[in-house]
């Protein structure tokens, strides 16, 4: 699993997700899609 950080280029919102891959995500604030992972680290 990965702890992944994202920052939305559209509204400036930043958030983290835990997921099995560091794939693109969607902004929970403005629903902008295909936001690339800012950084991520592997967790158990
Ligand atoms: Zn946004």
mmCIF file of the protein (N, C-alpha, C, O) and its ligand, coordinates in Angstrom:
data_MODEL
# 
_entry.id   MODEL 
# 
loop_
_entity.id 
_entity.type 
_entity.pdbx_number_of_molecules 
1 polymer     1 
2 non-polymer 1 
# 
_entity_poly.entity_id                      1 
_entity_poly.type                           'polypeptide(L)' 
_entity_poly.nstd_linkage                   no 
_entity_poly.nstd_monomer                   no 
_entity_poly.pdbx_seq_one_letter_code       
;(UNK)(UNK)(UNK)(UNK)(UNK)(UNK)(UNK)(UNK)(UNK)(UNK)(UNK)(UNK)(UNK)(UNK)(UNK)(UNK)
(UNK)(UNK)(UNK)(UNK)(UNK)(UNK)(UNK)(UNK)(UNK)(UNK)(UNK)(UNK)(UNK)(UNK)(UNK)(UNK)
(UNK)(UNK)(UNK)(UNK)(UNK)(UNK)(UNK)(UNK)(UNK)(UNK)(UNK)(UNK)
;
_entity_poly.pdbx_seq_one_letter_code_can   XXXXXXXXXXXXXXXXXXXXXXXXXXXXXXXXXXXXXXXXXXXX 
_entity_poly.pdbx_strand_id                 A 
# 
loop_
_entity_poly_seq.entity_id 
_entity_poly_seq.num 
_entity_poly_seq.mon_id 
_entity_poly_seq.hetero 
1 1  UNK n 
1 2  UNK n 
1 3  UNK n 
1 4  UNK n 
1 5  UNK n 
1 6  UNK n 
1 7  UNK n 
1 8  UNK n 
1 9  UNK n 
1 10 UNK n 
1 11 UNK n 
1 12 UNK n 
1 13 UNK n 
1 14 UNK n 
1 15 UNK n 
1 16 UNK n 
1 17 UNK n 
1 18 UNK n 
1 19 UNK n 
1 20 UNK n 
1 21 UNK n 
1 22 UNK n 
1 23 UNK n 
1 24 UNK n 
1 25 UNK n 
1 26 UNK n 
1 27 UNK n 
1 28 UNK n 
1 29 UNK n 
1 30 UNK n 
1 31 UNK n 
1 32 UNK n 
1 33 UNK n 
1 34 UNK n 
1 35 UNK n 
1 36 UNK n 
1 37 UNK n 
1 38 UNK n 
1 39 UNK n 
1 40 UNK n 
1 41 UNK n 
1 42 UNK n 
1 43 UNK n 
1 44 UNK n 
# 
loop_
_struct_asym.id 
_struct_asym.entity_id 
A 1 
B 2 
# 
loop_
_chem_comp.id 
_chem_comp.type 
_chem_comp.mon_nstd_flag 
UNK 'L-peptide linking' . 
ZN  non-polymer         . 
# 
_pdbx_entity_nonpoly.entity_id   2 
_pdbx_entity_nonpoly.name        ? 
_pdbx_entity_nonpoly.comp_id     ZN 
# 
_pdbx_nonpoly_scheme.asym_id         B 
_pdbx_nonpoly_scheme.entity_id       2 
_pdbx_nonpoly_scheme.mon_id          ZN 
_pdbx_nonpoly_scheme.ndb_seq_num     1 
_pdbx_nonpoly_scheme.pdb_seq_num     101 
_pdbx_nonpoly_scheme.auth_seq_num    101 
_pdbx_nonpoly_scheme.pdb_mon_id      ZN 
_pdbx_nonpoly_scheme.auth_mon_id     ZN 
_pdbx_nonpoly_scheme.pdb_strand_id   A 
_pdbx_nonpoly_scheme.pdb_ins_code    . 
# 
loop_
_atom_site.group_PDB 
_atom_site.id 
_atom_site.type_symbol 
_atom_site.label_atom_id 
_atom_site.label_alt_id 
_atom_site.label_comp_id 
_atom_site.label_asym_id 
_atom_site.label_entity_id 
_atom_site.label_seq_id 
_atom_site.pdbx_PDB_ins_code 
_atom_site.Cartn_x 
_atom_site.Cartn_y 
_atom_site.Cartn_z 
_atom_site.occupancy 
_atom_site.B_iso_or_equiv 
_atom_site.pdbx_formal_charge 
_atom_site.auth_seq_id 
_atom_site.auth_comp_id 
_atom_site.auth_asym_id 
_atom_site.auth_atom_id 
_atom_site.pdbx_PDB_model_num 
ATOM   1   N  N  . UNK A 1 1  ? 0.841   -1.197 0.000   1.00 0.00 ? 1   UNK A N  1 
ATOM   2   C  CA . UNK A 1 1  ? 0.000   0.000  0.000   1.00 0.00 ? 1   UNK A CA 1 
ATOM   3   C  C  . UNK A 1 1  ? 0.879   1.250  0.000   1.00 0.00 ? 1   UNK A C  1 
ATOM   4   O  O  . UNK A 1 1  ? 2.012   1.233  0.481   1.00 0.00 ? 1   UNK A O  1 
ATOM   5   N  N  . UNK A 1 2  ? 0.343   2.308  -0.538  1.00 0.00 ? 2   UNK A N  1 
ATOM   6   C  CA . UNK A 1 2  ? 1.060   3.567  -0.596  1.00 0.00 ? 2   UNK A CA 1 
ATOM   7   C  C  . UNK A 1 2  ? 0.257   4.682  0.092   1.00 0.00 ? 2   UNK A C  1 
ATOM   8   O  O  . UNK A 1 2  ? -0.967  4.750  -0.023  1.00 0.00 ? 2   UNK A O  1 
ATOM   9   N  N  . UNK A 1 3  ? 0.972   5.544  0.803   1.00 0.00 ? 3   UNK A N  1 
ATOM   10  C  CA . UNK A 1 3  ? 0.386   6.781  1.304   1.00 0.00 ? 3   UNK A CA 1 
ATOM   11  C  C  . UNK A 1 3  ? 0.757   7.856  0.284   1.00 0.00 ? 3   UNK A C  1 
ATOM   12  O  O  . UNK A 1 3  ? 1.934   8.161  0.089   1.00 0.00 ? 3   UNK A O  1 
ATOM   13  N  N  . UNK A 1 4  ? -0.240  8.415  -0.349  1.00 0.00 ? 4   UNK A N  1 
ATOM   14  C  CA . UNK A 1 4  ? -0.020  9.265  -1.518  1.00 0.00 ? 4   UNK A CA 1 
ATOM   15  C  C  . UNK A 1 4  ? -0.521  10.681 -1.242  1.00 0.00 ? 4   UNK A C  1 
ATOM   16  O  O  . UNK A 1 4  ? -1.631  10.873 -0.747  1.00 0.00 ? 4   UNK A O  1 
ATOM   17  N  N  . UNK A 1 5  ? 0.306   11.658 -1.566  1.00 0.00 ? 5   UNK A N  1 
ATOM   18  C  CA . UNK A 1 5  ? -0.098  13.051 -1.413  1.00 0.00 ? 5   UNK A CA 1 
ATOM   19  C  C  . UNK A 1 5  ? -0.476  13.634 -2.775  1.00 0.00 ? 5   UNK A C  1 
ATOM   20  O  O  . UNK A 1 5  ? 0.170   13.380 -3.792  1.00 0.00 ? 5   UNK A O  1 
ATOM   21  N  N  . UNK A 1 6  ? -1.542  14.419 -2.752  1.00 0.00 ? 6   UNK A N  1 
ATOM   22  C  CA . UNK A 1 6  ? -1.984  15.104 -3.965  1.00 0.00 ? 6   UNK A CA 1 
ATOM   23  C  C  . UNK A 1 6  ? -2.179  16.586 -3.675  1.00 0.00 ? 6   UNK A C  1 
ATOM   24  O  O  . UNK A 1 6  ? -2.465  16.978 -2.544  1.00 0.00 ? 6   UNK A O  1 
ATOM   25  N  N  . UNK A 1 7  ? -2.022  17.392 -4.699  1.00 0.00 ? 7   UNK A N  1 
ATOM   26  C  CA . UNK A 1 7  ? -2.370  18.809 -4.610  1.00 0.00 ? 7   UNK A CA 1 
ATOM   27  C  C  . UNK A 1 7  ? -3.090  19.189 -5.894  1.00 0.00 ? 7   UNK A C  1 
ATOM   28  O  O  . UNK A 1 7  ? -2.592  18.952 -6.994  1.00 0.00 ? 7   UNK A O  1 
ATOM   29  N  N  . UNK A 1 8  ? -4.251  19.772 -5.740  1.00 0.00 ? 8   UNK A N  1 
ATOM   30  C  CA . UNK A 1 8  ? -5.062  20.133 -6.898  1.00 0.00 ? 8   UNK A CA 1 
ATOM   31  C  C  . UNK A 1 8  ? -4.545  21.432 -7.524  1.00 0.00 ? 8   UNK A C  1 
ATOM   32  O  O  . UNK A 1 8  ? -4.453  22.452 -6.841  1.00 0.00 ? 8   UNK A O  1 
ATOM   33  N  N  . UNK A 1 9  ? -4.209  21.403 -8.813  1.00 0.00 ? 9   UNK A N  1 
ATOM   34  C  CA . UNK A 1 9  ? -3.732  22.623 -9.483  1.00 0.00 ? 9   UNK A CA 1 
ATOM   35  C  C  . UNK A 1 9  ? -4.867  23.598 -9.768  1.00 0.00 ? 9   UNK A C  1 
ATOM   36  O  O  . UNK A 1 9  ? -4.629  24.758 -10.104 1.00 0.00 ? 9   UNK A O  1 
ATOM   37  N  N  . UNK A 1 10 ? -6.071  23.135 -9.635  1.00 0.00 ? 10  UNK A N  1 
ATOM   38  C  CA . UNK A 1 10 ? -7.233  23.960 -9.974  1.00 0.00 ? 10  UNK A CA 1 
ATOM   39  C  C  . UNK A 1 10 ? -7.707  24.818 -8.789  1.00 0.00 ? 10  UNK A C  1 
ATOM   40  O  O  . UNK A 1 10 ? -7.931  26.019 -8.934  1.00 0.00 ? 10  UNK A O  1 
ATOM   41  N  N  . UNK A 1 11 ? -7.859  24.177 -7.603  1.00 0.00 ? 11  UNK A N  1 
ATOM   42  C  CA . UNK A 1 11 ? -8.400  24.907 -6.448  1.00 0.00 ? 11  UNK A CA 1 
ATOM   43  C  C  . UNK A 1 11 ? -7.402  25.015 -5.298  1.00 0.00 ? 11  UNK A C  1 
ATOM   44  O  O  . UNK A 1 11 ? -7.663  25.718 -4.322  1.00 0.00 ? 11  UNK A O  1 
ATOM   45  N  N  . UNK A 1 12 ? -6.257  24.325 -5.402  1.00 0.00 ? 12  UNK A N  1 
ATOM   46  C  CA . UNK A 1 12 ? -5.235  24.429 -4.374  1.00 0.00 ? 12  UNK A CA 1 
ATOM   47  C  C  . UNK A 1 12 ? -5.416  23.493 -3.200  1.00 0.00 ? 12  UNK A C  1 
ATOM   48  O  O  . UNK A 1 12 ? -4.606  23.498 -2.273  1.00 0.00 ? 12  UNK A O  1 
ATOM   49  N  N  . UNK A 1 13 ? -6.469  22.687 -3.225  1.00 0.00 ? 13  UNK A N  1 
ATOM   50  C  CA . UNK A 1 13 ? -6.711  21.738 -2.142  1.00 0.00 ? 13  UNK A CA 1 
ATOM   51  C  C  . UNK A 1 13 ? -5.646  20.641 -2.162  1.00 0.00 ? 13  UNK A C  1 
ATOM   52  O  O  . UNK A 1 13 ? -5.255  20.161 -3.226  1.00 0.00 ? 13  UNK A O  1 
ATOM   53  N  N  . UNK A 1 14 ? -5.181  20.251 -0.970  1.00 0.00 ? 14  UNK A N  1 
ATOM   54  C  CA . UNK A 1 14 ? -4.246  19.136 -0.884  1.00 0.00 ? 14  UNK A CA 1 
ATOM   55  C  C  . UNK A 1 14 ? -4.809  18.084 0.050   1.00 0.00 ? 14  UNK A C  1 
ATOM   56  O  O  . UNK A 1 14 ? -5.509  18.404 1.011   1.00 0.00 ? 14  UNK A O  1 
ATOM   57  N  N  . UNK A 1 15 ? -4.501  16.825 -0.234  1.00 0.00 ? 15  UNK A N  1 
ATOM   58  C  CA . UNK A 1 15 ? -5.031  15.733 0.568   1.00 0.00 ? 15  UNK A CA 1 
ATOM   59  C  C  . UNK A 1 15 ? -4.136  14.512 0.392   1.00 0.00 ? 15  UNK A C  1 
ATOM   60  O  O  . UNK A 1 15 ? -3.237  14.485 -0.448  1.00 0.00 ? 15  UNK A O  1 
ATOM   61  N  N  . UNK A 1 16 ? -4.417  13.499 1.219   1.00 0.00 ? 16  UNK A N  1 
ATOM   62  C  CA . UNK A 1 16 ? -3.659  12.257 1.133   1.00 0.00 ? 16  UNK A CA 1 
ATOM   63  C  C  . UNK A 1 16 ? -4.621  11.094 0.958   1.00 0.00 ? 16  UNK A C  1 
ATOM   64  O  O  . UNK A 1 16 ? -5.763  11.126 1.415   1.00 0.00 ? 16  UNK A O  1 
ATOM   65  N  N  . UNK A 1 17 ? -4.130  10.080 0.290   1.00 0.00 ? 17  UNK A N  1 
ATOM   66  C  CA . UNK A 1 17 ? -4.908  8.857  0.140   1.00 0.00 ? 17  UNK A CA 1 
ATOM   67  C  C  . UNK A 1 17 ? -4.004  7.665  0.404   1.00 0.00 ? 17  UNK A C  1 
ATOM   68  O  O  . UNK A 1 17 ? -2.792  7.726  0.197   1.00 0.00 ? 17  UNK A O  1 
ATOM   69  N  N  . UNK A 1 18 ? -4.614  6.579  0.864   1.00 0.00 ? 18  UNK A N  1 
ATOM   70  C  CA . UNK A 1 18 ? -3.905  5.316  0.966   1.00 0.00 ? 18  UNK A CA 1 
ATOM   71  C  C  . UNK A 1 18 ? -4.504  4.373  -0.072  1.00 0.00 ? 18  UNK A C  1 
ATOM   72  O  O  . UNK A 1 18 ? -5.703  4.092  -0.078  1.00 0.00 ? 18  UNK A O  1 
ATOM   73  N  N  . UNK A 1 19 ? -3.624  3.897  -0.948  1.00 0.00 ? 19  UNK A N  1 
ATOM   74  C  CA . UNK A 1 19 ? -4.128  3.068  -2.035  1.00 0.00 ? 19  UNK A CA 1 
ATOM   75  C  C  . UNK A 1 19 ? -3.038  2.086  -2.435  1.00 0.00 ? 19  UNK A C  1 
ATOM   76  O  O  . UNK A 1 19 ? -1.888  2.212  -2.014  1.00 0.00 ? 19  UNK A O  1 
ATOM   77  N  N  . UNK A 1 20 ? -3.408  1.114  -3.246  1.00 0.00 ? 20  UNK A N  1 
ATOM   78  C  CA . UNK A 1 20 ? -2.460  0.056  -3.600  1.00 0.00 ? 20  UNK A CA 1 
ATOM   79  C  C  . UNK A 1 20 ? -1.504  0.462  -4.713  1.00 0.00 ? 20  UNK A C  1 
ATOM   80  O  O  . UNK A 1 20 ? -0.540  -0.249 -4.995  1.00 0.00 ? 20  UNK A O  1 
ATOM   81  N  N  . UNK A 1 21 ? -1.767  1.602  -5.346  1.00 0.00 ? 21  UNK A N  1 
ATOM   82  C  CA . UNK A 1 21 ? -0.811  2.115  -6.322  1.00 0.00 ? 21  UNK A CA 1 
ATOM   83  C  C  . UNK A 1 21 ? -0.858  3.637  -6.295  1.00 0.00 ? 21  UNK A C  1 
ATOM   84  O  O  . UNK A 1 21 ? -1.864  4.226  -5.902  1.00 0.00 ? 21  UNK A O  1 
ATOM   85  N  N  . UNK A 1 22 ? 0.225   4.266  -6.712  1.00 0.00 ? 22  UNK A N  1 
ATOM   86  C  CA . UNK A 1 22 ? 0.291   5.726  -6.700  1.00 0.00 ? 22  UNK A CA 1 
ATOM   87  C  C  . UNK A 1 22 ? -0.240  6.249  -8.029  1.00 0.00 ? 22  UNK A C  1 
ATOM   88  O  O  . UNK A 1 22 ? 0.492   6.824  -8.834  1.00 0.00 ? 22  UNK A O  1 
ATOM   89  N  N  . UNK A 1 23 ? -1.509  6.037  -8.227  1.00 0.00 ? 23  UNK A N  1 
ATOM   90  C  CA . UNK A 1 23 ? -2.106  6.413  -9.504  1.00 0.00 ? 23  UNK A CA 1 
ATOM   91  C  C  . UNK A 1 23 ? -2.766  7.795  -9.401  1.00 0.00 ? 23  UNK A C  1 
ATOM   92  O  O  . UNK A 1 23 ? -2.853  8.376  -8.320  1.00 0.00 ? 23  UNK A O  1 
ATOM   93  N  N  . UNK A 1 24 ? -3.218  8.294  -10.522 1.00 0.00 ? 24  UNK A N  1 
ATOM   94  C  CA . UNK A 1 24 ? -3.885  9.592  -10.556 1.00 0.00 ? 24  UNK A CA 1 
ATOM   95  C  C  . UNK A 1 24 ? -5.178  9.552  -9.750  1.00 0.00 ? 24  UNK A C  1 
ATOM   96  O  O  . UNK A 1 24 ? -5.801  8.499  -9.616  1.00 0.00 ? 24  UNK A O  1 
ATOM   97  N  N  . UNK A 1 25 ? -5.572  10.688 -9.222  1.00 0.00 ? 25  UNK A N  1 
ATOM   98  C  CA . UNK A 1 25 ? -6.781  10.756 -8.416  1.00 0.00 ? 25  UNK A CA 1 
ATOM   99  C  C  . UNK A 1 25 ? -7.659  11.926 -8.837  1.00 0.00 ? 25  UNK A C  1 
ATOM   100 O  O  . UNK A 1 25 ? -7.379  12.635 -9.804  1.00 0.00 ? 25  UNK A O  1 
ATOM   101 N  N  . UNK A 1 26 ? -8.733  12.098 -8.069  1.00 0.00 ? 26  UNK A N  1 
ATOM   102 C  CA . UNK A 1 26 ? -9.689  13.156 -8.367  1.00 0.00 ? 26  UNK A CA 1 
ATOM   103 C  C  . UNK A 1 26 ? -9.817  14.068 -7.153  1.00 0.00 ? 26  UNK A C  1 
ATOM   104 O  O  . UNK A 1 26 ? -9.893  13.581 -6.025  1.00 0.00 ? 26  UNK A O  1 
ATOM   105 N  N  . UNK A 1 27 ? -9.843  15.380 -7.365  1.00 0.00 ? 27  UNK A N  1 
ATOM   106 C  CA . UNK A 1 27 ? -9.950  16.328 -6.263  1.00 0.00 ? 27  UNK A CA 1 
ATOM   107 C  C  . UNK A 1 27 ? -11.302 16.193 -5.573  1.00 0.00 ? 27  UNK A C  1 
ATOM   108 O  O  . UNK A 1 27 ? -12.340 16.260 -6.231  1.00 0.00 ? 27  UNK A O  1 
ATOM   109 N  N  . UNK A 1 28 ? -11.302 16.002 -4.241  1.00 0.00 ? 28  UNK A N  1 
ATOM   110 C  CA . UNK A 1 28 ? -12.568 15.884 -3.513  1.00 0.00 ? 28  UNK A CA 1 
ATOM   111 C  C  . UNK A 1 28 ? -13.291 17.222 -3.376  1.00 0.00 ? 28  UNK A C  1 
ATOM   112 O  O  . UNK A 1 28 ? -14.468 17.254 -3.016  1.00 0.00 ? 28  UNK A O  1 
ATOM   113 N  N  . UNK A 1 29 ? -12.610 18.306 -3.657  1.00 0.00 ? 29  UNK A N  1 
ATOM   114 C  CA . UNK A 1 29 ? -13.214 19.633 -3.514  1.00 0.00 ? 29  UNK A CA 1 
ATOM   115 C  C  . UNK A 1 29 ? -13.886 20.105 -4.808  1.00 0.00 ? 29  UNK A C  1 
ATOM   116 O  O  . UNK A 1 29 ? -15.023 20.577 -4.787  1.00 0.00 ? 29  UNK A O  1 
ATOM   117 N  N  . UNK A 1 30 ? -13.189 19.977 -5.909  1.00 0.00 ? 30  UNK A N  1 
ATOM   118 C  CA . UNK A 1 30 ? -13.710 20.548 -7.164  1.00 0.00 ? 30  UNK A CA 1 
ATOM   119 C  C  . UNK A 1 30 ? -13.867 19.500 -8.270  1.00 0.00 ? 30  UNK A C  1 
ATOM   120 O  O  . UNK A 1 30 ? -14.278 19.819 -9.386  1.00 0.00 ? 30  UNK A O  1 
ATOM   121 N  N  . UNK A 1 31 ? -13.532 18.233 -7.943  1.00 0.00 ? 31  UNK A N  1 
ATOM   122 C  CA . UNK A 1 31 ? -13.741 17.116 -8.865  1.00 0.00 ? 31  UNK A CA 1 
ATOM   123 C  C  . UNK A 1 31 ? -12.892 17.182 -10.129 1.00 0.00 ? 31  UNK A C  1 
ATOM   124 O  O  . UNK A 1 31 ? -13.231 16.573 -11.144 1.00 0.00 ? 31  UNK A O  1 
ATOM   125 N  N  . UNK A 1 32 ? -11.784 17.926 -10.064 1.00 0.00 ? 32  UNK A N  1 
ATOM   126 C  CA . UNK A 1 32 ? -10.823 17.871 -11.159 1.00 0.00 ? 32  UNK A CA 1 
ATOM   127 C  C  . UNK A 1 32 ? -10.218 16.476 -11.221 1.00 0.00 ? 32  UNK A C  1 
ATOM   128 O  O  . UNK A 1 32 ? -9.815  15.927 -10.195 1.00 0.00 ? 32  UNK A O  1 
ATOM   129 N  N  . UNK A 1 33 ? -10.154 15.912 -12.394 1.00 0.00 ? 33  UNK A N  1 
ATOM   130 C  CA . UNK A 1 33 ? -9.687  14.538 -12.548 1.00 0.00 ? 33  UNK A CA 1 
ATOM   131 C  C  . UNK A 1 33 ? -8.246  14.476 -13.034 1.00 0.00 ? 33  UNK A C  1 
ATOM   132 O  O  . UNK A 1 33 ? -7.663  15.465 -13.478 1.00 0.00 ? 33  UNK A O  1 
ATOM   133 N  N  . UNK A 1 34 ? -7.694  13.255 -12.928 1.00 0.00 ? 34  UNK A N  1 
ATOM   134 C  CA . UNK A 1 34 ? -6.357  12.960 -13.443 1.00 0.00 ? 34  UNK A CA 1 
ATOM   135 C  C  . UNK A 1 34 ? -5.271  13.807 -12.790 1.00 0.00 ? 34  UNK A C  1 
ATOM   136 O  O  . UNK A 1 34 ? -4.356  14.286 -13.460 1.00 0.00 ? 34  UNK A O  1 
ATOM   137 N  N  . UNK A 1 35 ? -5.382  13.986 -11.481 1.00 0.00 ? 35  UNK A N  1 
ATOM   138 C  CA . UNK A 1 35 ? -4.348  14.700 -10.734 1.00 0.00 ? 35  UNK A CA 1 
ATOM   139 C  C  . UNK A 1 35 ? -3.240  13.725 -10.365 1.00 0.00 ? 35  UNK A C  1 
ATOM   140 O  O  . UNK A 1 35 ? -3.481  12.694 -9.737  1.00 0.00 ? 35  UNK A O  1 
ATOM   141 N  N  . UNK A 1 36 ? -2.040  14.064 -10.760 1.00 0.00 ? 36  UNK A N  1 
ATOM   142 C  CA . UNK A 1 36 ? -0.909  13.176 -10.515 1.00 0.00 ? 36  UNK A CA 1 
ATOM   143 C  C  . UNK A 1 36 ? -0.464  13.236 -9.056  1.00 0.00 ? 36  UNK A C  1 
ATOM   144 O  O  . UNK A 1 36 ? -0.592  14.261 -8.387  1.00 0.00 ? 36  UNK A O  1 
ATOM   145 N  N  . UNK A 1 37 ? 0.061   12.112 -8.588  1.00 0.00 ? 37  UNK A N  1 
ATOM   146 C  CA . UNK A 1 37 ? 0.582   12.053 -7.220  1.00 0.00 ? 37  UNK A CA 1 
ATOM   147 C  C  . UNK A 1 37 ? 1.734   13.032 -7.062  1.00 0.00 ? 37  UNK A C  1 
ATOM   148 O  O  . UNK A 1 37 ? 2.634   13.094 -7.899  1.00 0.00 ? 37  UNK A O  1 
ATOM   149 N  N  . UNK A 1 38 ? 1.692   13.799 -5.973  1.00 0.00 ? 38  UNK A N  1 
ATOM   150 C  CA . UNK A 1 38 ? 2.745   14.764 -5.681  1.00 0.00 ? 38  UNK A CA 1 
ATOM   151 C  C  . UNK A 1 38 ? 3.966   14.031 -5.137  1.00 0.00 ? 38  UNK A C  1 
ATOM   152 O  O  . UNK A 1 38 ? 5.094   14.243 -5.583  1.00 0.00 ? 38  UNK A O  1 
ATOM   153 N  N  . UNK A 1 39 ? 3.710   13.167 -4.167  1.00 0.00 ? 39  UNK A N  1 
ATOM   154 C  CA . UNK A 1 39 ? 4.741   12.293 -3.634  1.00 0.00 ? 39  UNK A CA 1 
ATOM   155 C  C  . UNK A 1 39 ? 4.047   11.141 -2.943  1.00 0.00 ? 39  UNK A C  1 
ATOM   156 O  O  . UNK A 1 39 ? 2.865   11.221 -2.610  1.00 0.00 ? 39  UNK A O  1 
ATOM   157 N  N  . UNK A 1 40 ? 4.791   10.066 -2.727  1.00 0.00 ? 40  UNK A N  1 
ATOM   158 C  CA . UNK A 1 40 ? 4.172   8.918  -2.069  1.00 0.00 ? 40  UNK A CA 1 
ATOM   159 C  C  . UNK A 1 40 ? 5.239   8.103  -1.364  1.00 0.00 ? 40  UNK A C  1 
ATOM   160 O  O  . UNK A 1 40 ? 6.418   8.160  -1.715  1.00 0.00 ? 40  UNK A O  1 
ATOM   161 N  N  . UNK A 1 41 ? 4.810   7.342  -0.361  1.00 0.00 ? 41  UNK A N  1 
ATOM   162 C  CA . UNK A 1 41 ? 5.727   6.435  0.305   1.00 0.00 ? 41  UNK A CA 1 
ATOM   163 C  C  . UNK A 1 41 ? 5.016   5.118  0.555   1.00 0.00 ? 41  UNK A C  1 
ATOM   164 O  O  . UNK A 1 41 ? 3.805   5.066  0.769   1.00 0.00 ? 41  UNK A O  1 
ATOM   165 N  N  . UNK A 1 42 ? 5.794   4.077  0.522   1.00 0.00 ? 42  UNK A N  1 
ATOM   166 C  CA . UNK A 1 42 ? 5.229   2.752  0.706   1.00 0.00 ? 42  UNK A CA 1 
ATOM   167 C  C  . UNK A 1 42 ? 5.013   2.490  2.188   1.00 0.00 ? 42  UNK A C  1 
ATOM   168 O  O  . UNK A 1 42 ? 5.875   2.797  3.011   1.00 0.00 ? 42  UNK A O  1 
ATOM   169 N  N  . UNK A 1 43 ? 3.871   1.927  2.523   1.00 0.00 ? 43  UNK A N  1 
ATOM   170 C  CA . UNK A 1 43 ? 3.568   1.577  3.903   1.00 0.00 ? 43  UNK A CA 1 
ATOM   171 C  C  . UNK A 1 43 ? 3.138   0.117  3.980   1.00 0.00 ? 43  UNK A C  1 
ATOM   172 O  O  . UNK A 1 43 ? 2.785   -0.483 2.965   1.00 0.00 ? 43  UNK A O  1 
ATOM   173 N  N  . UNK A 1 44 ? 3.168   -0.445 5.158   1.00 0.00 ? 44  UNK A N  1 
ATOM   174 C  CA . UNK A 1 44 ? 2.763   -1.846 5.314   1.00 0.00 ? 44  UNK A CA 1 
ATOM   175 C  C  . UNK A 1 44 ? 1.259   -1.992 5.311   1.00 0.00 ? 44  UNK A C  1 
ATOM   176 O  O  . UNK A 1 44 ? 0.746   -3.104 5.433   1.00 0.00 ? 44  UNK A O  1 
HETATM 177 ZN ZN . ZN  B 2 .  ? -9.595  20.938 -6.639  1.00 0.00 ? 101 ZN  A ZN 1 
# 
